Amino acid sequence: MILRKLIPVCAVALAASSTQVLAENTLRWTSQGDALTLDPHSQNEGPTIATNGMMYESLVTRDADLVLQPELAVSWEPMDGNIWRFKLREGVKYHGGEDFTAEDVAFSFERAKHESSDYKEQVKSVVEVKIIDDHTIDLVTDEVNPILPNQLTSLYMMDKGWAEANNVVNPQDFAGKEETFAVRNSNGTGPFKLVSRAPDELTVMEKNSEWWGDGQFPGNVDRIEYRPIGNAATRVAALLSNEVDFVLDPPLQDLKRIDAADGLKTDTVAQIRTIFFGMDQGVEELRTSDVKGKNPFADVKVREAMNLAIDRKAIQRVVMEGLSFPAGMITSPGVLGNNETQDAEIPLDVEKAKSLMAEAGYPDGFSVQLDCPNNRYNNDEKICQAAVAMLAKIGVKVSLEAIPKAQHFPKIQKRISDFYMLGWGVPTLDSHYVFSYLLDAEGSWNATGYSNDTVNSITKGIASETDLDKRADMINDAWTEVRKDMPYIPIHHQVIAWGMSDKVDAPMSADDALRPRFVTIK
């Protein structure tokens, strides 16, 4: 079961300097990595989604318990055939003063379908947005889509006129390092509006006094100041010295120290996110290997051997301070499709792994580079370092390249990484999201080159299957194929920890998203 707890989150009223008096309730917080962009359709990445979700809004959202809630749509219902009708909230204005209308919804869906959007998989079933009136739309899908509302919780609405005026009709090409007006500027309908943006330094927002939801939520934050701090020790020091009131990702080894400090506390929750390694089995020859003319990862025996060589319990015990759950699949408990059979831990068996390597024709192993982020997941670089040592025991000589996530993710998106770490959360709470991005042959984050006809067919089929029992069986069949093929190396389901001042309260969510609309200052 997914653990959900209400915990205090940081926010206190302080002066930023001797000359500037801040708003009464200022939320000062930090984490190891900044949002990648403020373009709401460019990058489908957790911290980026959470940051943009403070300023932009979607038709449907989730509360702190991850239950679907109305946001810019006040209601939705399936109509005859393949149509969902959404009634839009009236009287909503963008931060720039523009009215929110059905035209903006049609524009946002079209924008999210663009090649440079990282939301294509979530909206590809929508073939038409019919405008019934200014505040009613019909989403027409290619087939019946029973999970469409679940797929829209992070699809943010943009003002069409603002996008046209600022030449951002299309999303930023993040992998191509494109710079656009939407990268550092924002015009949403949400509870906070952007004051200033200095990527990797400081992002400041202030309360949107014209927000439709003002007074409907418990939050009383007036101003948000976010400063990313990459160094783990420095993040903790900032919390201990009262420079910040909340750390989204305190080092796990420092949780007891934070708990022991006056006025501070920590809490943990099992996250809907799995950490794993991907292997590019689709290319003819790996880019970083000493094996020429063929690809070791193309042999399932090699992939199985590498899975058997990873000591997940040791990573849980030594690297993660016990705050992880060893994984047998690349989606976590709480997501439809996860079950004890599919998620059974892959056992450590170095001798069998060596035998499989020899059977595959690599008795002496081979070399390869592992690409790893160093500012995205809990102890990401340390996990990769541990895996390097474990794989060496079966002759796989791994050179590690650990880099910031802003450089790491484009390597995966461009399909230029042989072997890489990735973490995947599931905002829809449904395996279709995992299949469509990571396992379908056309998935935009499937950098493994994996393609299984059964999995591809099931991915398409469950998008329109309305018989829930049949759909669950289809999902299980797909996971059975994936577990047999082993295109990925599951490591663990992540447990998240927050460190904070005891002066405020906020709900802690299993998606690790800070929701300031719920933050209250005592």
C-alpha positions as CSV (number, residue, x, y, z in Angstrom):
1,M,0.0,0.0,0.0
2,I,1.1,3.6,-0.6
3,L,1.8,5.4,2.6
4,R,0.3,8.9,2.9
5,K,1.0,11.2,5.8
6,L,0.3,14.7,6.6
7,I,3.5,16.5,7.5
8,P,4.7,20.0,8.2
9,V,6.3,21.7,5.2
10,C,8.4,24.8,5.5
11,A,7.2,28.3,5.3
12,V,7.9,31.2,7.6
13,A,7.8,35.0,7.3
14,L,11.4,36.4,7.2
15,A,13.2,39.3,5.6
16,A,15.4,38.4,2.6
17,S,17.7,41.3,3.4
18,S,17.9,44.4,5.6
19,T,16.4,46.6,2.9
20,Q,13.6,44.3,1.6
21,V,10.6,43.4,3.8
22,L,9.0,40.3,2.4
23,A,5.3,39.3,2.4
24,E,4.0,38.1,5.7
25,N,4.2,34.4,4.9
26,T,7.2,33.5,2.8
27,L,7.9,29.9,1.8
28,R,11.7,29.4,1.5
29,W,12.7,26.1,0.2
30,T,15.3,24.1,-1.6
31,S,16.1,20.8,-3.4
32,Q,19.1,19.5,-5.3
33,G,17.9,20.2,-8.8
34,D,15.9,23.1,-10.4
35,A,12.9,22.8,-12.7
36,L,14.3,22.1,-16.2
37,T,12.1,24.7,-17.9
38,L,9.0,26.8,-17.3
39,D,7.5,25.8,-20.6
40,P,4.6,23.7,-19.4
41,H,4.6,21.2,-22.4
42,S,8.4,20.8,-22.8
43,Q,9.5,18.4,-20.1
44,N,7.5,15.7,-18.3
45,E,9.7,15.6,-15.3
46,G,8.6,15.6,-11.6
47,P,10.2,18.7,-10.2
48,T,9.4,20.6,-13.4
49,I,5.8,19.5,-13.3
50,A,5.5,20.5,-9.6
51,T,7.0,23.9,-10.2
52,N,4.9,24.7,-13.2
53,G,1.9,23.5,-11.3
54,M,2.2,26.3,-8.9
55,M,1.6,28.8,-11.8
56,Y,-0.3,26.8,-14.4
57,E,-3.3,24.6,-14.1
58,S,-4.8,21.5,-15.8
59,L,-8.4,20.6,-16.4
60,V,-8.2,17.8,-13.8
61,T,-5.8,17.6,-10.9
62,R,-4.9,15.5,-7.9
63,D,-5.1,16.5,-4.3
64,A,-2.4,15.6,-1.7
65,D,-3.9,12.1,-1.4
66,L,-3.7,11.7,-5.2
67,V,-7.5,11.7,-5.7
68,L,-8.8,13.2,-8.9
69,Q,-10.2,16.7,-8.4
70,P,-11.6,19.4,-10.6
71,E,-9.4,22.3,-11.5
72,L,-10.0,24.3,-14.7
73,A,-12.8,21.9,-15.5
74,V,-15.6,21.7,-13.0
75,S,-17.0,18.4,-14.3
76,W,-16.4,15.8,-17.0
77,E,-18.4,12.8,-18.2
78,P,-18.2,10.2,-21.0
79,M,-20.7,10.7,-23.8
80,D,-21.9,8.3,-26.4
81,G,-19.1,6.7,-28.3
82,N,-15.6,8.1,-28.0
83,I,-16.3,11.5,-26.5
84,W,-15.6,13.0,-23.1
85,R,-17.4,16.3,-22.3
86,F,-15.7,18.8,-20.0
87,K,-17.4,21.8,-18.5
88,L,-14.9,24.6,-17.9
89,R,-14.7,26.9,-14.9
90,E,-16.1,30.3,-15.6
91,G,-14.6,33.7,-14.6
92,V,-11.0,32.4,-14.6
93,K,-8.3,34.8,-15.7
94,Y,-4.6,34.3,-16.6
95,H,-2.0,36.2,-14.7
96,G,-1.8,38.7,-17.6
97,G,-5.5,39.4,-17.3
98,E,-6.7,37.3,-20.3
99,D,-9.9,35.3,-20.0
100,F,-9.6,31.5,-19.9
101,T,-11.8,29.9,-22.6
102,A,-12.4,26.8,-24.6
103,E,-10.1,28.2,-27.3
104,D,-7.2,28.0,-24.9
105,V,-8.0,24.3,-24.2
106,A,-8.0,23.5,-27.9
107,F,-4.7,25.4,-28.4
108,S,-3.1,23.7,-25.4
109,F,-4.0,20.2,-26.6
110,E,-2.6,21.0,-30.1
111,R,0.6,22.3,-28.6
112,A,1.0,19.3,-26.4
113,K,0.8,17.0,-29.5
114,H,3.7,18.8,-31.1
115,E,6.9,16.8,-31.8
116,S,8.9,18.8,-29.2
117,S,6.3,18.2,-26.5
118,D,7.1,15.6,-23.8
119,Y,3.3,15.0,-23.4
120,K,2.6,13.4,-26.7
121,E,1.8,10.0,-25.3
122,Q,-0.7,11.4,-22.8
123,V,-2.8,13.2,-25.5
124,K,-2.2,11.1,-28.6
125,S,-5.6,9.5,-28.2
126,V,-7.4,12.9,-28.6
127,V,-8.0,13.4,-32.3
128,E,-10.2,16.5,-31.9
129,V,-11.1,19.2,-29.4
130,K,-14.6,20.3,-30.3
131,I,-15.6,23.7,-28.9
132,I,-19.3,23.6,-27.9
133,D,-19.2,27.1,-26.3
134,D,-16.7,29.2,-24.4
135,H,-16.9,27.0,-21.4
136,T,-17.7,23.5,-22.8
137,I,-15.5,21.2,-24.9
138,D,-15.7,17.7,-26.2
139,L,-12.5,15.7,-26.4
140,V,-12.9,13.2,-29.2
141,T,-10.6,10.2,-29.0
142,D,-9.6,7.7,-31.7
143,E,-11.3,4.9,-29.6
144,V,-13.1,4.8,-26.3
145,N,-10.6,6.0,-23.7
146,P,-11.8,5.1,-20.1
147,I,-8.7,6.6,-18.5
148,L,-8.5,10.0,-20.3
149,P,-9.2,12.2,-17.2
150,N,-6.3,10.4,-15.4
151,Q,-4.0,11.3,-18.3
152,L,-4.7,15.0,-18.0
153,T,-3.5,15.9,-14.5
154,S,-0.3,17.5,-15.6
155,L,-1.4,18.8,-18.9
156,Y,-1.4,22.6,-18.2
157,M,-3.5,25.1,-20.1
158,M,-1.8,28.1,-21.8
159,D,-3.3,31.3,-23.1
160,K,-3.4,31.1,-26.9
161,G,-2.9,34.9,-27.4
162,W,0.0,35.1,-25.0
163,A,1.7,32.2,-26.8
164,E,1.2,33.7,-30.2
165,A,2.4,37.2,-29.1
166,N,5.6,35.7,-27.6
167,N,6.3,33.3,-30.4
168,V,5.9,30.2,-28.3
169,V,3.1,28.4,-30.2
170,N,5.3,25.3,-30.2
171,P,6.9,23.8,-27.1
172,Q,10.6,24.3,-26.4
173,D,12.9,21.7,-27.9
174,F,14.7,20.9,-24.6
175,A,16.9,18.2,-26.0
176,G,18.0,20.6,-28.8
177,K,18.8,23.2,-26.1
178,E,16.3,25.7,-27.6
179,E,15.7,29.0,-25.7
180,T,12.3,30.6,-25.9
181,F,10.3,33.2,-24.1
182,A,8.3,30.4,-22.3
183,V,11.4,28.9,-20.8
184,R,11.9,31.8,-18.3
185,N,8.5,33.4,-18.3
186,S,5.0,32.2,-17.3
187,N,1.4,33.2,-17.7
188,G,-0.9,30.6,-16.1
189,T,-4.1,30.7,-14.1
190,G,-2.7,29.2,-10.9
191,P,-2.4,30.3,-7.3
192,F,1.0,31.8,-7.8
193,K,2.5,34.1,-10.5
194,L,6.1,34.5,-11.4
195,V,8.1,37.4,-10.1
196,S,11.6,36.5,-11.3
197,R,13.4,33.5,-12.7
198,A,17.1,32.8,-12.6
199,P,17.6,29.1,-13.5
200,D,19.7,27.1,-11.0
201,E,19.8,30.2,-8.7
202,L,16.5,31.7,-7.6
203,T,12.9,31.5,-8.6
204,V,10.4,33.9,-6.9
205,M,6.6,33.7,-7.1
206,E,3.9,35.7,-5.3
207,K,0.3,35.0,-4.5
208,N,-2.2,35.5,-7.3
209,S,-4.9,37.6,-5.6
210,E,-7.2,37.0,-8.5
211,W,-7.0,33.2,-8.4
212,W,-10.4,31.5,-8.7
213,G,-9.6,29.2,-5.8
214,D,-8.6,32.0,-3.3
215,G,-10.3,31.1,0.0
216,Q,-11.2,27.6,-1.1
217,F,-7.9,26.0,0.1
218,P,-6.2,26.1,3.5
219,G,-2.9,27.6,2.2
220,N,-1.8,31.0,3.4
221,V,1.5,31.4,1.6
222,D,2.0,34.9,0.1
223,R,5.4,34.5,-1.5
224,I,7.6,31.5,-2.6
225,E,11.4,31.6,-2.9
226,Y,13.1,28.6,-4.3
227,R,16.9,28.2,-4.3
228,P,18.3,24.9,-5.7
229,I,21.3,23.7,-3.7
230,G,23.2,20.9,-5.4
231,N,25.6,20.0,-2.5
232,A,23.9,17.7,0.0
233,A,25.8,19.0,3.0
234,T,25.0,22.6,2.1
235,R,21.3,21.8,1.8
236,V,21.3,20.4,5.3
237,A,23.4,23.3,6.6
238,A,20.9,25.8,5.1
239,L,18.0,24.1,7.0
240,L,19.9,23.9,10.3
241,S,20.9,27.5,10.1
242,N,17.3,28.7,9.3
243,E,18.3,30.0,5.8
244,V,15.5,27.8,4.4
245,D,12.6,26.2,6.1
246,F,12.0,23.2,3.9
247,V,14.3,20.7,2.1
248,L,12.5,18.5,-0.4
249,D,15.3,15.9,-0.6
250,P,17.5,15.9,2.5
251,P,20.3,13.4,2.4
252,L,19.0,10.2,3.9
253,Q,22.0,9.8,6.2
254,D,21.2,13.2,7.8
255,L,17.6,12.6,8.7
256,K,18.4,11.7,12.3
257,R,20.5,14.8,12.7
258,I,17.7,17.0,11.4
259,D,15.2,15.3,13.7
260,A,17.4,16.0,16.6
261,A,17.6,19.7,15.9
262,D,15.3,22.1,17.8
263,G,12.4,23.3,15.6
264,L,13.0,20.8,12.8
265,K,11.5,17.5,11.9
266,T,11.5,14.9,9.1
267,D,9.0,12.5,7.6
268,T,9.0,9.8,5.0
269,V,6.5,8.3,2.5
270,A,6.7,5.6,-0.1
271,Q,6.8,7.3,-3.5
272,I,5.2,6.3,-6.7
273,R,8.5,6.2,-8.5
274,T,10.8,3.3,-9.5
275,I,14.6,3.7,-10.1
276,F,16.1,1.5,-12.8
277,F,18.8,1.1,-15.4
278,G,18.1,1.0,-19.2
279,M,20.1,-1.0,-21.7
280,D,20.1,0.0,-25.4
281,Q,19.5,-3.4,-27.0
282,G,18.3,-1.9,-30.3
283,V,21.5,-0.6,-31.8
284,E,23.8,-2.8,-33.8
285,E,26.9,-1.8,-31.8
286,L,27.2,0.0,-28.5
287,R,28.9,3.4,-28.6
288,T,31.0,2.9,-25.5
289,S,31.8,-0.8,-25.5
290,D,35.0,-2.7,-26.5
291,V,32.7,-5.2,-28.3
292,K,32.6,-4.4,-31.9
293,G,30.3,-5.6,-34.6
294,K,27.5,-6.7,-32.2
295,N,25.6,-5.5,-29.2
296,P,25.9,-7.5,-25.9
297,F,22.6,-6.0,-24.6
298,A,20.8,-7.6,-27.6
299,D,21.2,-11.0,-25.9
300,V,18.6,-11.6,-23.1
301,K,21.2,-13.8,-21.3
302,V,23.4,-10.7,-20.8
303,R,20.4,-8.7,-19.6
304,E,19.4,-11.4,-17.2
305,A,23.0,-11.8,-16.0
306,M,23.2,-8.1,-15.2
307,N,19.9,-8.2,-13.3
308,L,21.2,-11.1,-11.3
309,A,24.5,-9.3,-10.5
310,I,22.8,-6.4,-8.7
311,D,22.5,-6.8,-4.9
312,R,19.4,-4.7,-4.3
313,K,19.3,-5.5,-0.6
314,A,22.8,-4.1,-0.2
315,I,21.8,-1.0,-2.0
316,Q,18.7,-0.7,0.3
317,R,20.8,-1.3,3.4
318,V,24.0,0.6,2.7
319,V,23.2,3.3,0.1
320,M,19.6,4.1,0.9
321,E,19.8,3.8,4.7
322,G,16.9,1.4,4.5
323,L,14.7,3.9,2.7
324,S,13.8,1.9,-0.5
325,F,12.0,-1.2,-1.5
326,P,13.9,-3.6,-3.8
327,A,12.0,-3.8,-7.1
328,G,11.3,-6.6,-9.6
329,M,9.4,-4.3,-12.1
330,I,9.7,-0.7,-13.2
331,T,6.5,0.5,-11.6
332,S,5.7,0.8,-8.0
333,P,2.9,-0.3,-5.6
334,G,-0.2,1.8,-5.9
335,V,-0.1,1.7,-9.7
336,L,-2.6,-0.6,-11.5
337,G,-0.5,-3.6,-12.7
338,N,1.9,-3.8,-9.8
339,N,1.5,-7.0,-7.8
340,E,3.6,-9.3,-5.7
341,T,4.3,-11.8,-8.5
342,Q,5.5,-9.3,-11.0
343,D,7.3,-7.2,-8.4
344,A,9.1,-10.2,-6.8
345,E,12.6,-9.2,-6.2
346,I,15.1,-10.5,-8.7
347,P,17.5,-12.6,-6.6
348,L,21.3,-12.0,-6.3
349,D,23.1,-14.9,-8.0
350,V,26.6,-14.0,-9.2
351,E,27.5,-17.5,-10.2
352,K,24.5,-18.0,-12.4
353,A,25.2,-14.5,-13.9
354,K,28.7,-15.5,-14.8
355,S,27.4,-18.7,-16.4
356,L,24.9,-16.7,-18.5
357,M,27.7,-14.3,-19.6
358,A,29.8,-17.3,-20.7
359,E,26.8,-18.8,-22.6
360,A,26.2,-15.5,-24.3
361,G,29.8,-15.5,-25.5
362,Y,31.3,-13.0,-23.0
363,P,33.2,-15.1,-20.5
364,D,35.5,-12.2,-19.8
365,G,32.8,-9.6,-19.9
366,F,32.9,-6.3,-21.8
367,S,33.1,-2.6,-21.2
368,V,30.4,0.0,-21.3
369,Q,29.6,3.5,-20.0
370,L,26.8,4.1,-17.5
371,D,25.2,7.5,-17.7
372,C,23.8,8.7,-14.4
373,P,22.3,11.9,-13.0
374,N,23.8,13.4,-9.9
375,N,21.1,15.8,-8.9
376,R,17.7,14.1,-9.5
377,Y,17.0,11.0,-7.4
378,N,17.8,10.1,-3.8
379,N,21.5,9.1,-3.8
380,D,21.5,8.6,-7.6
381,E,25.2,8.8,-8.1
382,K,25.9,6.6,-5.1
383,I,23.5,3.9,-6.5
384,C,25.4,4.0,-9.8
385,Q,28.7,3.7,-8.0
386,A,27.5,0.6,-6.1
387,A,26.2,-0.9,-9.4
388,V,29.6,-0.4,-11.0
389,A,31.2,-2.5,-8.3
390,M,28.6,-5.2,-8.5
391,L,28.7,-5.6,-12.3
392,A,32.5,-5.8,-12.2
393,K,32.0,-9.2,-10.4
394,I,30.6,-10.7,-13.6
395,G,33.2,-9.0,-15.9
396,V,31.1,-6.0,-17.0
397,K,33.6,-3.2,-16.7
398,V,31.5,0.0,-16.3
399,S,32.9,3.5,-16.6
400,L,30.6,6.0,-14.8
401,E,29.6,9.4,-16.1
402,A,27.5,11.3,-13.5
403,I,26.2,14.6,-14.7
404,P,23.4,17.1,-13.8
405,K,19.9,16.0,-15.0
406,A,19.7,18.9,-17.4
407,Q,22.5,17.3,-19.4
408,H,21.6,13.7,-18.6
409,F,18.0,13.5,-19.8
410,P,18.7,14.8,-23.3
411,K,21.1,11.9,-23.8
412,I,18.2,9.5,-23.2
413,Q,15.8,11.5,-25.3
414,K,18.3,11.7,-28.2
415,R,18.9,7.9,-27.9
416,I,22.7,8.4,-27.5
417,S,23.1,6.5,-24.2
418,D,24.1,2.8,-24.1
419,F,23.4,2.3,-20.4
420,Y,21.6,4.8,-18.2
421,M,19.8,5.4,-14.9
422,L,16.2,6.7,-15.0
423,G,13.4,7.0,-12.4
424,W,9.8,6.9,-13.4
425,G,6.7,8.1,-11.5
426,V,3.2,7.4,-12.7
427,P,0.8,10.3,-12.3
428,T,-2.1,8.3,-13.9
429,L,-1.6,5.5,-11.4
430,D,-2.1,3.1,-14.3
431,S,0.5,0.9,-16.1
432,H,-0.6,2.2,-19.5
433,Y,1.5,5.3,-18.7
434,V,4.6,3.1,-18.2
435,F,4.0,1.0,-21.3
436,S,3.3,4.0,-23.6
437,Y,6.5,5.9,-22.5
438,L,9.0,3.2,-21.6
439,L,8.0,-0.1,-23.3
440,D,6.0,0.6,-26.4
441,A,8.2,0.5,-29.5
442,E,7.3,4.2,-30.2
443,G,7.5,5.4,-26.6
444,S,9.4,8.7,-26.4
445,W,11.4,7.6,-23.3
446,N,12.0,4.1,-24.6
447,A,15.7,4.5,-25.3
448,T,16.3,0.7,-24.9
449,G,15.1,-0.1,-28.4
450,Y,12.9,-2.7,-26.8
451,S,10.0,-3.9,-29.0
452,N,7.7,-6.8,-28.2
453,D,4.7,-7.3,-30.4
454,T,2.5,-8.6,-27.5
455,V,3.4,-5.6,-25.3
456,N,2.8,-3.2,-28.2
457,S,-0.6,-4.7,-28.9
458,I,-1.6,-4.7,-25.2
459,T,-0.5,-1.1,-24.8
460,K,-2.8,-0.1,-27.6
461,G,-5.6,-2.4,-26.4
462,I,-5.8,-1.3,-22.8
463,A,-6.2,2.3,-23.9
464,S,-9.7,1.5,-25.0
465,E,-10.7,-1.5,-23.0
466,T,-13.6,-0.8,-20.6
467,D,-14.0,-4.2,-19.0
468,L,-11.9,-3.6,-15.9
469,D,-11.2,-7.3,-15.1
470,K,-10.2,-8.0,-18.7
471,R,-8.0,-4.9,-18.8
472,A,-6.2,-5.9,-15.6
473,D,-5.5,-9.3,-17.1
474,M,-4.1,-7.7,-20.2
475,I,-1.8,-5.5,-18.1
476,N,-0.6,-8.5,-16.2
477,D,0.1,-10.4,-19.4
478,A,2.2,-7.5,-20.7
479,W,4.2,-7.3,-17.4
480,T,4.9,-11.1,-17.7
481,E,6.4,-10.5,-21.2
482,V,8.5,-7.6,-19.8
483,R,9.8,-9.6,-16.9
484,K,10.8,-12.4,-19.3
485,D,12.6,-10.1,-21.7
486,M,14.3,-7.9,-19.0
487,P,14.8,-4.8,-21.1
488,Y,15.5,-2.8,-17.9
489,I,17.2,-3.5,-14.5
490,P,14.8,-2.5,-11.8
491,I,16.6,-1.3,-8.7
492,H,14.1,-0.1,-6.1
493,H,10.9,1.8,-5.4
494,Q,12.0,5.1,-3.9
495,V,11.1,6.3,-0.4
496,I,11.1,10.1,-0.1
497,A,12.0,12.1,2.9
498,W,11.3,15.8,3.7
499,G,13.1,17.9,6.2
500,M,11.4,21.0,7.5
501,S,10.6,23.6,10.1
502,D,7.9,22.8,12.6
503,K,6.3,26.2,12.0
504,V,4.1,25.1,9.1
505,D,1.8,22.3,8.0
506,A,1.3,20.7,4.6
507,P,0.3,17.3,3.2
508,M,3.1,15.1,2.0
509,S,2.2,13.3,-1.2
510,A,3.4,10.1,-2.7
511,D,4.3,11.9,-5.9
512,D,6.8,14.1,-4.0
513,A,5.1,17.3,-5.2
514,L,5.0,20.3,-3.0
515,R,1.5,21.9,-3.2
516,P,1.7,25.4,-1.6
517,R,-2.1,25.9,-1.9
518,F,-2.3,23.5,1.1
519,V,0.6,24.9,3.1
520,T,-0.5,26.7,6.2
521,I,1.8,28.8,8.5
522,K,1.1,28.7,12.2
